């Protein structure tokens, strides 16, 4: 809600559209850890609510507008993958009138937004996994120790 002041009195109250959401990601983030995403301010906040009454901020990240819209689509789709069509519609809501079978032409802007989103996801312990021909999926970020252990198993 925004308040306009005229002199010392309030002349009108106008509700504003809230474009923020809080997302819990079971199986990816710890139980009391959530992502707060505000599309208007293009910010993502990782919160941890371990104790009642306290909301410690773990990470605060500024996003590009396109990265914020793509992140929201991925968060809404979780735990399922987010199809290319949905990601493209998040970037260009008015331009998606008729679905096209050739999505390769639309993947470039999605990849660009994901490239801007990658550092934020890493800070939150997340990554995006590409599902060839289908879309993208939020997943826990692979740790360096996990990668080296996996490589050792493949070699041995």
N, C-alpha and C positions, 0 to 999 in steps of 0.2 A: 504494500500500500504506500503510495507517495502522498506527501502533504505539501500543498502549496500555501505559502504565507503571503498575505497581502497586508503590508504594514505589520501590526502586531497581532492581528486576528487571522484565524485560519479561514480561507474563503472556500476551499473545496477539498474533498478527499477523493482520490481516484485510485481504484485498485489497479495494481500492475500485474501483468502476467508473470507467474513464477515459472521459470524454466530450470529448476534445480531438482535433482533427485538423489536419494541415498540408496546405494546398492550394496547388498551383502553378496559375497561370492563364495558360497560353501564349496569346499574341496580345493579352493585356491588360496583364500585368505583365512587367517585364524578366525575363530568363532565370533569374537567381538570386534572385529576389524571391518570397517565399511569404507566405501568410496562415496564421497559427496561430489557430484558434478554439477556445476552451474554453467549453463550454456550462455546466458547473458554476459557474464563476466569472463567466460572462457577459462574457468579455473577448475582444477581437480584437487581434492583434498583427501588424504588417507587418514582416517580417524580410528583410534583404538579406544574402546569404552570398557576398560578392564574393571573399573570400580564405579559404583553408583555415584552420580553427581559430577563425575569428572569426565571430560572429553579431551584427552590429549591429542594434539595434532602430531601426526607422524611425518607427513610430507604435504607440502603445498606446491602446486605446479601451475604455471600459466600455460595455456594452450593456444594454438591458432584456432580461429573459428571453425575451419574445416576439420581439424583434429578433434575438437570438442564434439562436433556433430557425429563423427565416425565413432568416437569413444562411447557416446550415448547409445548408438545403435548396437554396438558390441555388448554393452552392459545389459541392454534390454533383452537381447537374444540369449544371453547366458542362461543355462548351461548348453544350449544348442549353438550351432554355428550361425553366423550371420551371412545370408546370401549376398552375392554381388549386387543384386537388384535393390535390396534394402539399404546397403551402404551407399549406392549411387543416389537413391531417393533421399537419403539423409543429407547428402551434399547438395543436391539440386532438386528440391521438392517440386518445383513448378515444371521442370522440364521432362518429367517422366510421365508422359501421357499414354503412350503405347509401348508395352514391353517389346524389346527387340531380342531376337535369339542370339545376336552377336554381341556378347558382353565384353569381348576383348577390348573394344574401343573405349569402354567405360572404366576399365581397370586402372588405367594410368592415374587419373585424379584420386582414386581410392588409395593406390600405393603411395602417392605423394602425401596424402593426409596421414597414412600409417607411418611414414618415415618421420613426420613431425611428432607423432604420438609416441614413438618408440622410447625416447629417453624418459618420458613420464611413466610409461608402463614398467620400465626397468626399475625406476625408483620405487614403484609400488610392488615390486616382486612379480610382475606379470609380463607376458609376452603374447603376441598374436601369432597363431599358427595358420598357415595357408592350407586350405583344403582344395587342391587343384580342381577347377571346374565347378566348385560349389560356393566358396566364400572364405571367411576367416572365423577363427574361434579363439576366445580368450583362454589362456592356459597359464599355469605357474611358470615363472621364468626358470630356465635350466641354470643351475649353479655350476660354477667352474669345476667344483669337485665332482658333481654328477656327470659332467661331460667327460672328464678324465677317467672316471670309473667305467663309464659306458665304453669308451675307446679301448680301455684295457681289456674288457670282456670280449670285445670284437676281435682284438688281436690274438688273445689267448685261447 
